[in-house]
């Protein structure tokens, strides 16, 4: 039997007994529970990440059901994102650094990453640089860091892209089982901020449903904080239209 900490058990108790713990709850109720679980007497002593996990009705073996993209959360995510930029234009290098990138450069940066530099969360590249960045496929691909047009990380306007990702823009991608995981804030966000972020993302996902999907698209949703149990969220018919 898996051991659970006293803190985890106290948080799980807020879900009720086994007959209630797995019942999907309205979003506002789920968010309120996450906040209660993070209260000083129960939660961790740091700002926990709040994450949303979606299970989507996707057949990821089909090319037209590969689900990925990027989304700008209206209230940010509470995370200091480390961004690098592959660009060989001096002005754009300077602009990217001023916008908050931790590193920006051309083939020299490609070499640095190939030799082990991985202190970043997002990689952005100009279309011109992709012929060099492509060499990093075995390094960036498995980590989900390879720049791609669909995720907004291949662009000539790298300075704007840096600003957007620093402000809370997030890349997402369904795994082989059709699951999408995104950070929607921290336990220091108020309930309105968390609810606003989640509502906006659910609408975005619904609007980008592949046309070949039959039946309901969003199968289930779960909200959780770093140190606590998952809270099932009822997906409204409006979100899954």
Backbone as CSV, one residue per row, in Angstrom:
resi,resn,N_x,N_y,N_z,CA_x,CA_y,CA_z,C_x,C_y,C_z
1,UNK,0.849,-1.203,0.000,0.000,0.000,0.000,0.883,1.252,0.000
2,UNK,0.563,2.184,-0.860,1.378,3.390,-0.972,1.198,4.284,0.252
3,UNK,2.336,4.730,0.809,2.270,5.603,1.984,1.897,7.024,1.573
4,UNK,0.989,7.619,2.302,0.598,9.010,2.075,0.935,9.821,3.320
5,UNK,1.464,11.023,3.117,1.837,11.871,4.241,0.601,12.341,5.005
6,UNK,0.820,12.792,6.218,-0.266,13.322,7.044,-0.919,14.505,6.338
7,UNK,-0.104,15.352,5.688,-0.628,16.512,4.964,-1.532,16.069,3.816
8,UNK,-1.090,15.052,3.058,-1.885,14.555,1.937,-3.205,13.983,2.438
9,UNK,-3.146,13.207,3.509,-4.368,12.596,4.038,-5.351,13.652,4.526
10,UNK,-4.829,14.723,5.122,-5.704,15.802,5.589,-6.381,16.488,4.409
11,UNK,-5.623,16.671,3.321,-6.197,17.295,2.127,-7.234,16.379,1.491
12,UNK,-6.922,15.084,1.413,-7.839,14.122,0.804,-9.143,14.016,1.584
13,UNK,-9.078,14.225,2.896,-10.279,14.139,3.732,-11.312,15.185,3.331
14,UNK,-10.842,16.297,2.748,-11.769,17.347,2.317,-12.635,16.897,1.145
15,UNK,-12.205,15.836,0.456,-12.981,15.324,-0.679,-14.156,14.470,-0.225
16,UNK,-14.170,14.102,1.053,-15.236,13.251,1.556,-14.844,11.791,1.477
17,UNK,-15.802,10.892,1.715,-15.490,9.458,1.696,-15.299,8.970,0.265
18,UNK,-14.993,7.680,0.126,-14.674,7.105,-1.181,-15.799,7.280,-2.198
19,UNK,-17.038,7.319,-1.723,-18.172,7.444,-2.644,-18.266,8.833,-3.267
20,UNK,-17.610,9.817,-2.631,-17.674,11.193,-3.123,-16.371,11.664,-3.764
21,UNK,-15.254,11.049,-3.369,-13.939,11.539,-3.779,-13.746,11.575,-5.284
22,UNK,-14.380,10.645,-6.008,-14.158,10.558,-7.451,-15.302,11.138,-8.278
23,UNK,-16.217,11.814,-7.601,-17.345,12.437,-8.304,-16.919,13.811,-8.826
24,UNK,-17.058,14.050,-10.142,-16.687,15.362,-10.697,-17.490,16.483,-10.051
25,UNK,-16.814,17.588,-9.768,-17.446,18.727,-9.113,-17.450,19.934,-10.033
26,UNK,-18.382,20.864,-9.826,-18.363,22.110,-10.600,-17.010,22.793,-10.438
27,UNK,-16.570,23.502,-11.461,-15.244,24.109,-11.437,-15.031,24.998,-10.220
28,UNK,-16.017,25.837,-9.895,-15.842,26.751,-8.757,-15.642,25.985,-7.453
29,UNK,-16.347,24.859,-7.307,-16.199,24.039,-6.101,-14.826,23.364,-6.078
30,UNK,-14.374,22.888,-7.240,-13.065,22.230,-7.325,-11.945,23.205,-6.978
31,UNK,-12.040,24.425,-7.494,-11.022,25.440,-7.204,-11.029,25.789,-5.715
32,UNK,-12.221,25.924,-5.148,-12.327,26.235,-3.717,-11.679,25.135,-2.872
33,UNK,-11.842,23.881,-3.283,-11.234,22.764,-2.563,-9.709,22.815,-2.649
34,UNK,-9.196,23.130,-3.832,-7.742,23.246,-4.003,-7.191,24.316,-3.063
35,UNK,-7.902,25.427,-2.968,-7.467,26.505,-2.071,-7.535,26.061,-0.603
36,UNK,-8.580,25.324,-0.242,-8.691,24.831,1.135,-7.552,23.869,1.462
37,UNK,-7.209,23.019,0.496,-6.126,22.055,0.699,-4.780,22.747,0.890
38,UNK,-4.658,23.952,0.340,-3.398,24.691,0.434,-3.350,25.614,1.645
39,UNK,-4.393,25.583,2.469,-4.419,26.429,3.668,-3.221,26.100,4.553
40,UNK,-2.710,27.084,5.311,-1.495,26.896,6.131,-1.480,25.650,7.006
41,UNK,-2.625,25.277,7.576,-2.648,24.127,8.484,-2.617,22.792,7.742
42,UNK,-2.855,22.830,6.420,-2.913,21.589,5.649,-1.840,21.554,4.561
43,UNK,-1.769,22.612,3.756,-0.903,22.620,2.585,0.570,22.793,2.874
44,UNK,1.359,22.841,1.797,2.802,23.022,1.904,3.127,24.453,2.317
45,UNK,4.374,24.670,2.702,4.804,25.995,3.147,5.307,26.853,1.986
46,UNK,5.111,26.381,0.770,5.517,27.137,-0.411,4.332,27.235,-1.364
47,UNK,4.468,28.077,-2.373,3.397,28.227,-3.359,3.401,27.007,-4.275
48,UNK,2.398,26.163,-4.117,2.312,24.955,-4.939,1.804,25.293,-6.340
49,UNK,2.281,24.544,-7.304,1.758,24.660,-8.658,0.356,24.059,-8.700
50,UNK,-0.551,24.700,-9.424,-1.884,24.142,-9.639,-1.957,23.703,-11.098
51,UNK,-2.263,22.430,-11.306,-2.226,21.852,-12.648,-3.582,21.290,-13.054
52,UNK,-3.855,21.392,-14.351,-5.075,20.832,-14.925,-4.683,19.696,-15.860
53,UNK,-5.313,18.543,-15.674,-5.079,17.395,-16.550,-6.375,17.077,-17.282
54,UNK,-6.295,17.026,-18.598,-7.456,16.703,-19.423,-7.230,15.375,-20.130
55,UNK,-8.265,14.552,-20.156,-8.220,13.349,-20.993,-9.136,13.611,-22.177
56,UNK,-8.554,13.588,-23.378,-9.293,13.924,-24.588,-9.584,12.682,-25.423
57,UNK,-10.697,12.729,-26.121,-11.095,11.648,-27.020,-10.314,11.795,-28.327
58,UNK,-9.083,11.294,-28.323,-8.204,11.415,-29.486,-7.633,10.054,-29.866
59,UNK,-7.467,9.846,-31.157,-6.705,8.705,-31.653,-5.394,9.285,-32.156
60,UNK,-4.403,9.337,-31.285,-3.161,10.040,-31.607,-2.334,9.346,-32.690
61,UNK,-2.770,8.161,-33.124,-2.082,7.497,-34.233,-2.461,8.132,-35.568
62,UNK,-3.558,8.898,-35.552,-4.004,9.572,-36.773,-3.354,10.948,-36.872
63,UNK,-2.843,11.268,-38.043,-2.133,12.534,-38.246,-3.018,13.739,-37.965
64,UNK,-4.320,13.627,-38.278,-5.203,14.778,-38.092,-5.731,14.889,-36.662
65,UNK,-5.248,14.022,-35.771,-5.643,14.125,-34.364,-4.433,14.324,-33.444
66,UNK,-3.350,14.854,-34.024,-2.206,15.270,-33.212,-2.570,16.622,-32.617
67,UNK,-2.701,16.689,-31.321,-3.235,17.886,-30.669,-2.142,18.614,-29.907
68,UNK,-1.749,19.785,-30.414,-0.738,20.593,-29.740,-0.942,22.056,-30.092
69,UNK,-0.372,22.928,-29.302,-0.484,24.356,-29.578,0.068,25.160,-28.420
70,UNK,-0.326,26.416,-28.358,0.094,27.283,-27.254,-1.091,28.135,-26.831
71,UNK,-1.053,28.589,-25.597,-2.169,29.364,-25.046,-1.645,30.375,-24.042
72,UNK,-2.170,31.590,-24.113,-1.783,32.640,-23.167,-2.833,32.735,-22.066
73,UNK,-2.478,32.331,-20.867,-3.417,32.391,-19.750,-3.655,33.841,-19.347
74,UNK,-4.925,34.237,-19.221,-5.237,35.646,-18.927,-4.634,36.167,-17.628
75,UNK,-4.416,35.279,-16.675,-3.855,35.701,-15.384,-2.432,35.191,-15.162
76,UNK,-1.772,34.775,-16.257,-0.431,34.230,-16.135,-0.455,32.872,-15.457
77,UNK,0.730,32.317,-15.182,0.804,31.012,-14.524,1.577,31.064,-13.209
78,UNK,2.133,32.227,-12.884,2.906,32.334,-11.653,4.278,31.707,-11.741
79,UNK,4.705,31.402,-12.948,5.994,30.741,-13.145,6.952,31.658,-13.885
80,UNK,8.202,31.697,-13.431,9.232,32.466,-14.119,9.839,31.566,-15.191
81,UNK,9.364,31.721,-16.421,9.767,30.850,-17.522,11.117,31.280,-18.089
82,UNK,12.005,30.302,-18.243,13.322,30.567,-18.831,13.248,30.309,-20.336
83,UNK,13.540,31.341,-21.115,13.405,31.275,-22.574,14.760,31.465,-23.240
84,UNK,15.037,30.654,-24.274,16.208,30.896,-25.118,15.724,31.143,-26.537
85,UNK,16.535,31.844,-27.314,16.143,32.206,-28.675,17.273,31.889,-29.644
86,UNK,16.946,31.109,-30.668,17.893,30.823,-31.741,17.675,31.851,-32.850
87,UNK,18.590,32.801,-32.967,18.461,33.881,-33.942,19.860,34.394,-34.256
88,UNK,20.085,34.776,-35.527,21.427,35.231,-35.903,21.484,36.716,-36.255
89,UNK,20.439,37.447,-35.902,20.383,38.886,-36.155,20.752,39.627,-34.868
90,UNK,21.756,40.495,-34.948,22.245,41.191,-33.757,21.188,41.986,-33.022
91,UNK,20.356,42.716,-33.763,19.311,43.519,-33.127,18.282,42.636,-32.423
92,UNK,17.936,41.500,-33.069,16.952,40.599,-32.470,17.534,39.866,-31.263
93,UNK,18.831,39.609,-31.302,19.480,38.999,-30.139,19.380,39.946,-28.946
94,UNK,19.719,41.207,-29.183,19.663,42.200,-28.116,18.239,42.401,-27.621
95,UNK,17.289,42.470,-28.573,15.888,42.657,-28.205,15.340,41.492,-27.402
96,UNK,15.751,40.273,-27.769,15.298,39.079,-27.047,15.806,39.078,-25.614
97,UNK,17.071,39.460,-25.443,17.653,39.513,-24.099,16.975,40.581,-23.246
98,UNK,16.681,41.722,-23.863,16.001,42.797,-23.137,14.573,42.398,-22.763
99,UNK,13.958,41.527,-23.589,12.591,41.071,-23.313,12.550,39.996,-22.232
100,UNK,13.725,39.468,-21.854,13.757,38.499,-20.765,14.343,37.141,-21.077
101,UNK,14.820,36.929,-22.324,15.436,35.642,-22.659,16.720,35.452,-21.854
102,UNK,16.991,34.217,-21.428,18.216,33.954,-20.668,19.425,33.834,-21.584
103,UNK,19.187,33.415,-22.827,20.246,33.350,-23.834,19.635,33.554,-25.208
104,UNK,20.408,34.148,-26.109,19.978,34.320,-27.496,21.223,34.277,-28.366
105,UNK,21.123,33.577,-29.485,22.278,33.481,-30.364,22.009,32.556,-31.530
106,UNK,22.979,32.448,-32.415,22.842,31.626,-33.605,23.455,30.250,-33.433
107,UNK,24.386,29.926,-34.326,24.996,28.600,-34.286,25.755,28.351,-32.984
108,UNK,26.228,29.425,-32.349,26.923,29.264,-31.073,25.995,28.707,-29.995
109,UNK,24.722,29.140,-30.022,23.750,28.639,-29.045,23.362,27.197,-29.375
110,UNK,23.260,26.882,-30.665,22.983,25.502,-31.080,24.069,24.577,-30.530
111,UNK,25.318,25.008,-30.669,26.448,24.220,-30.165,26.372,24.056,-28.648
112,UNK,26.036,25.140,-27.950,25.954,25.095,-26.485,24.908,24.084,-26.021
113,UNK,23.739,24.079,-26.672,22.679,23.137,-26.307,23.115,21.710,-26.628
114,UNK,23.738,21.533,-27.775,24.198,20.204,-28.177,25.245,19.656,-27.211
115,UNK,25.970,20.564,-26.558,27.017,20.154,-25.616,26.523,20.052,-24.176
116,UNK,25.210,20.279,-23.980,24.656,20.032,-22.655,23.928,21.164,-21.961
117,UNK,23.920,22.376,-22.537,23.195,23.474,-21.891,21.691,23.235,-22.006
118,UNK,21.024,23.059,-20.862,19.591,22.774,-20.864,18.844,23.584,-19.809
119,UNK,19.392,24.701,-19.384,18.749,25.507,-18.342,17.694,26.443,-18.929
120,UNK,16.673,25.864,-19.559,15.595,26.660,-20.139,14.326,25.827,-20.213
121,UNK,13.192,26.535,-20.303,11.881,25.886,-20.357,11.229,25.993,-21.728
122,UNK,11.608,27.017,-22.497,11.031,27.261,-23.824,12.148,27.646,-24.781
123,UNK,12.112,27.078,-25.983,13.073,27.443,-27.027,12.316,28.047,-28.201
124,UNK,12.742,29.223,-28.617,12.134,29.936,-29.741,13.182,30.055,-30.841
125,UNK,12.756,29.992,-32.103,13.703,30.097,-33.216,13.074,30.829,-34.387
126,UNK,13.898,31.501,-35.167,13.431,32.083,-36.422,13.379,30.961,-37.456
127,UNK,12.528,31.091,-38.486,12.480,30.069,-39.540,13.856,29.823,-40.156
128,UNK,14.627,30.876,-40.316,15.964,30.771,-40.910,16.884,29.878,-40.081
129,UNK,16.728,29.908,-38.774,17.615,29.145,-37.895,17.218,27.674,-37.757
130,UNK,16.025,27.308,-38.236,15.545,25.950,-38.011,16.398,24.890,-38.696
131,UNK,17.103,25.239,-39.758,17.959,24.242,-40.412,19.131,23.858,-39.507
132,UNK,19.493,24.750,-38.603,20.537,24.434,-37.626,19.937,23.799,-36.369
133,UNK,18.809,24.348,-35.934,18.142,23.830,-34.731,17.672,22.395,-34.947
134,UNK,17.342,22.057,-36.201,16.900,20.700,-36.512,17.896,19.633,-36.098
135,UNK,19.162,20.007,-36.018,20.199,19.059,-35.603,20.034,18.647,-34.138
136,UNK,19.250,19.438,-33.404,19.060,19.170,-31.978,17.838,18.304,-31.697
137,UNK,17.291,17.683,-32.742,16.073,16.899,-32.585,16.140,15.849,-31.493
138,UNK,17.263,15.134,-31.397,17.393,14.077,-30.393,17.548,14.643,-28.984
139,UNK,17.960,15.908,-28.905,18.142,16.551,-27.603,16.851,17.227,-27.145
140,UNK,16.244,18.010,-28.046,15.060,18.793,-27.684,13.753,18.022,-27.832
141,UNK,13.683,17.145,-28.834,12.444,16.426,-29.115,11.881,15.660,-27.938
142,UNK,12.654,14.766,-27.311,12.131,13.976,-26.188,11.693,14.824,-24.999
143,UNK,12.223,16.036,-24.895,11.874,16.929,-23.784,10.726,17.867,-24.138
144,UNK,10.210,17.757,-25.350,9.124,18.631,-25.781,9.542,20.070,-25.968
145,UNK,10.828,20.293,-26.279,11.360,21.654,-26.381,11.690,22.079,-27.809
146,UNK,11.453,21.207,-28.785,11.764,21.570,-30.161,10.817,22.667,-30.652
147,UNK,11.346,23.791,-31.140,10.486,24.858,-31.665,9.600,24.342,-32.797
148,UNK,8.364,24.824,-32.849,7.413,24.399,-33.876,6.447,25.540,-34.177
149,UNK,6.080,25.710,-35.448,5.139,26.790,-35.814,3.815,26.711,-35.059
150,UNK,3.270,25.487,-34.867,1.970,25.342,-34.212,1.976,25.832,-32.771
151,UNK,3.122,25.780,-32.128,3.195,26.214,-30.729,3.655,27.656,-30.606
152,UNK,3.837,28.328,-31.736,4.228,29.736,-31.704,5.683,29.968,-31.371
153,UNK,6.498,28.909,-31.491,7.912,29.044,-31.137,8.835,29.101,-32.350
154,UNK,8.264,29.095,-33.533,9.034,29.380,-34.751,8.423,30.632,-35.364
155,UNK,9.141,31.724,-35.295,8.610,33.012,-35.731,9.742,33.990,-35.998
156,UNK,9.490,34.929,-36.894,10.476,35.986,-37.125,10.399,37.051,-36.038
157,UNK,9.221,37.163,-35.403,9.047,38.162,-34.341,9.407,37.534,-32.998
158,UNK,10.675,37.235,-32.823,11.110,36.524,-31.621,10.971,37.366,-30.355
159,UNK,11.105,38.668,-30.481,11.018,39.538,-29.302,9.614,39.476,-28.696
160,UNK,8.588,39.572,-29.555,7.209,39.461,-29.073,6.959,38.088,-28.468
161,UNK,7.489,37.050,-29.107,7.302,35.686,-28.602,7.904,35.530,-27.206
162,UNK,9.084,36.112,-26.991,9.707,36.046,-25.665,8.802,36.708,-24.633
163,UNK,8.299,37.888,-24.957,7.429,38.613,-24.024,6.186,37.794,-23.689
164,UNK,5.605,37.147,-24.707,4.378,36.370,-24.492,4.626,35.179,-23.570
165,UNK,5.707,34.457,-23.807,5.987,33.294,-22.956,6.375,33.708,-21.546
166,UNK,7.059,34.825,-21.414,7.395,35.325,-20.083,6.136,35.763,-19.333
167,UNK,5.114,36.191,-20.080,3.877,36.686,-19.468,2.874,35.578,-19.153
168,UNK,3.183,34.346,-19.548,2.273,33.252,-19.204,1.805,32.399,-20.358
169,UNK,2.304,32.654,-21.565,1.949,31.791,-22.686,2.544,30.415,-22.445
170,UNK,1.773,29.372,-22.728,2.182,28.009,-22.408,2.001,27.098,-23.609
171,UNK,2.971,26.226,-23.839,2.835,25.196,-24.864,2.143,23.980,-24.253
172,UNK,1.334,23.297,-25.047,0.703,22.063,-24.579,0.721,21.042,-25.712
173,UNK,0.637,19.791,-25.332,0.644,18.721,-26.329,0.029,17.469,-25.728
174,UNK,-0.875,16.833,-26.472,-1.475,15.588,-25.996,-0.453,14.462,-26.090
175,UNK,-0.404,13.624,-25.052,0.504,12.479,-25.110,-0.146,11.346,-25.902
176,UNK,0.503,10.203,-25.950,0.019,9.088,-26.764,-1.354,8.594,-26.333
177,UNK,-1.729,8.868,-25.087,-3.030,8.423,-24.575,-4.099,9.510,-24.618
178,UNK,-3.761,10.652,-25.219,-4.739,11.730,-25.328,-4.846,12.597,-24.096
179,UNK,-3.817,12.608,-23.268,-3.827,13.431,-22.058,-3.044,14.722,-22.260
180,UNK,-3.596,15.819,-21.761,-2.935,17.124,-21.817,-2.772,17.635,-20.391
181,UNK,-1.563,18.056,-20.054,-1.290,18.579,-18.710,-0.770,20.008,-18.827
182,UNK,-1.388,20.933,-18.116,-0.938,22.327,-18.127,-0.965,22.908,-16.715
183,UNK,-0.048,23.818,-16.471,-0.051,24.571,-15.219,-1.000,25.748,-15.396
184,UNK,-1.922,25.927,-14.444,-2.920,26.995,-14.560,-2.744,28.082,-13.505
185,UNK,-1.710,27.959,-12.682,-1.457,28.974,-11.666,-0.756,28.369,-10.466
186,UNK,-0.844,29.049,-9.334,-0.286,28.540,-8.080,-1.335,28.690,-6.983
187,UNK,-1.047,28.109,-5.841,-1.994,28.194,-4.731,-2.062,29.599,-4.138
188,UNK,-1.190,30.489,-4.579,-1.263,31.883,-4.137,-2.236,32.696,-4.990
189,UNK,-2.681,32.141,-6.111,-3.709,32.802,-6.917,-5.016,32.769,-6.136
190,UNK,-5.854,33.784,-6.342,-7.174,33.711,-5.717,-8.083,32.840,-6.591
191,UNK,-9.259,32.522,-6.069,-10.157,31.609,-6.775,-10.578,32.160,-8.134
192,UNK,-10.791,33.463,-8.224,-11.212,34.068,-9.487,-10.121,33.939,-10.549
193,UNK,-8.859,34.110,-10.155,-7.753,33.992,-11.108,-7.628,32.564,-11.635
194,UNK,-7.720,31.596,-10.741,-7.624,30.199,-11.164,-8.798,29.806,-12.050
195,UNK,-10.007,30.180,-11.621,-11.198,29.852,-12.402,-11.141,30.501,-13.777
196,UNK,-10.696,31.752,-13.840,-10.590,32.453,-15.118,-9.621,31.772,-16.058
197,UNK,-8.477,31.351,-15.540,-7.490,30.655,-16.367,-8.022,29.330,-16.902
198,UNK,-8.677,28.567,-16.020,-9.177,27.247,-16.418,-10.309,27.377,-17.422
199,UNK,-11.251,28.264,-17.154,-12.359,28.494,-18.085,-11.836,28.854,-19.471
200,UNK,-10.888,29.783,-19.505,-10.345,30.251,-20.782,-9.656,29.113,-21.531
201,UNK,-8.920,28.263,-20.810,-8.219,27.161,-21.475,-9.198,26.111,-21.987
202,UNK,-10.236,25.802,-21.224,-11.232,24.829,-21.674,-11.931,25.304,-22.942
203,UNK,-12.229,26.590,-22.996,-12.846,27.149,-24.205,-11.885,27.025,-25.380
204,UNK,-10.611,27.343,-25.145,-9.590,27.242,-26.191,-9.488,25.807,-26.715
205,UNK,-9.444,24.843,-25.812,-9.344,23.438,-26.216,-10.555,23.035,-27.044
206,UNK,-11.744,23.420,-26.590,-12.971,23.097,-27.311,-12.971,23.692,-28.716
207,UNK,-12.484,24.923,-28.830,-12.459,25.603,-30.133,-11.446,24.990,-31.094
208,UNK,-10.474,24.241,-30.574,-9.443,23.633,-31.419,-9.610,22.117,-31.535
209,UNK,-10.809,21.668,-31.271,-11.142,20.248,-31.425,-10.930,19.807,-32.874
210,UNK,-10.194,18.729,-33.128,-10.013,18.233,-34.496,-11.363,17.870,-35.112
211,UNK,-11.561,18.217,-36.356,-12.859,17.999,-37.005,-13.205,16.519,-37.150
212,UNK,-12.203,15.650,-37.110,-12.452,14.220,-37.300,-12.882,13.499,-36.020
213,UNK,-12.855,14.200,-34.886,-13.244,13.577,-33.615,-14.758,13.410,-33.552
214,UNK,-15.207,12.218,-33.207,-16.635,11.939,-33.077,-17.008,11.840,-31.592
215,UNK,-18.184,12.341,-31.255,-18.639,12.282,-29.874,-18.000,13.366,-29.027
216,UNK,-18.097,13.209,-27.712,-17.535,14.201,-26.801,-16.023,14.257,-26.960
217,UNK,-15.471,15.454,-26.911,-14.030,15.639,-27.081,-13.305,15.563,-25.738
218,UNK,-13.763,16.360,-24.760,-13.139,16.338,-23.440,-13.826,15.282,-22.579
219,UNK,-13.103,14.219,-22.287,-13.668,13.086,-21.560,-13.686,13.339,-20.056
220,UNK,-12.576,13.831,-19.526,-12.504,14.089,-18.087,-11.470,15.162,-17.798
221,UNK,-11.580,15.749,-16.613,-10.643,16.794,-16.191,-10.367,16.633,-14.701
222,UNK,-9.119,16.871,-14.327,-8.724,16.773,-12.923,-7.837,17.953,-12.561
223,UNK,-8.122,18.552,-11.423,-7.348,19.690,-10.930,-6.549,19.226,-9.715
224,UNK,-5.300,19.653,-9.622,-4.494,19.235,-8.471,-3.425,20.265,-8.155
225,UNK,-2.997,20.278,-6.906,-1.851,21.075,-6.483,-0.690,20.115,-6.250
226,UNK,0.512,20.647,-6.188,1.715,19.816,-6.110,1.659,18.759,-5.017
227,UNK,1.226,19.150,-3.824,1.292,18.254,-2.667,-0.042,17.604,-2.307
228,UNK,-1.054,17.774,-3.156,-2.371,17.275,-2.788,-2.968,16.312,-3.789
229,UNK,-4.117,15.742,-3.457,-4.806,14.802,-4.340,-5.505,15.520,-5.486
230,UNK,-5.860,14.756,-6.511,-6.584,15.329,-7.635,-8.049,15.532,-7.305
231,UNK,-8.618,16.592,-7.862,-10.039,16.881,-7.686,-10.709,16.789,-9.051
232,UNK,-11.582,15.787,-9.276,-12.263,15.670,-10.564,-13.151,16.886,-10.825
233,UNK,-13.106,17.389,-12.052,-13.869,18.580,-12.426,-14.929,18.201,-13.449
234,UNK,-16.153,18.643,-13.222,-17.232,18.406,-14.175,-17.042,19.321,-15.373
235,UNK,-16.985,18.733,-16.551,-16.831,19.523,-17.772,-18.217,19.912,-18.249
236,UNK,-18.482,21.193,-18.287,-19.813,21.667,-18.660,-20.087,21.403,-20.128
237,UNK,-21.348,21.294,-20.479,-21.728,21.081,-21.875,-21.311,22.265,-22.728
238,UNK,-21.232,23.447,-22.114,-20.817,24.641,-22.857,-19.361,24.531,-23.273
239,UNK,-18.521,23.993,-22.363,-17.093,23.866,-22.666,-16.837,22.778,-23.683
240,UNK,-17.731,21.779,-23.739,-17.506,20.643,-24.636,-18.486,20.663,-25.798
241,UNK,-18.848,21.867,-26.237,-19.821,21.981,-27.322,-19.240,21.454,-28.622
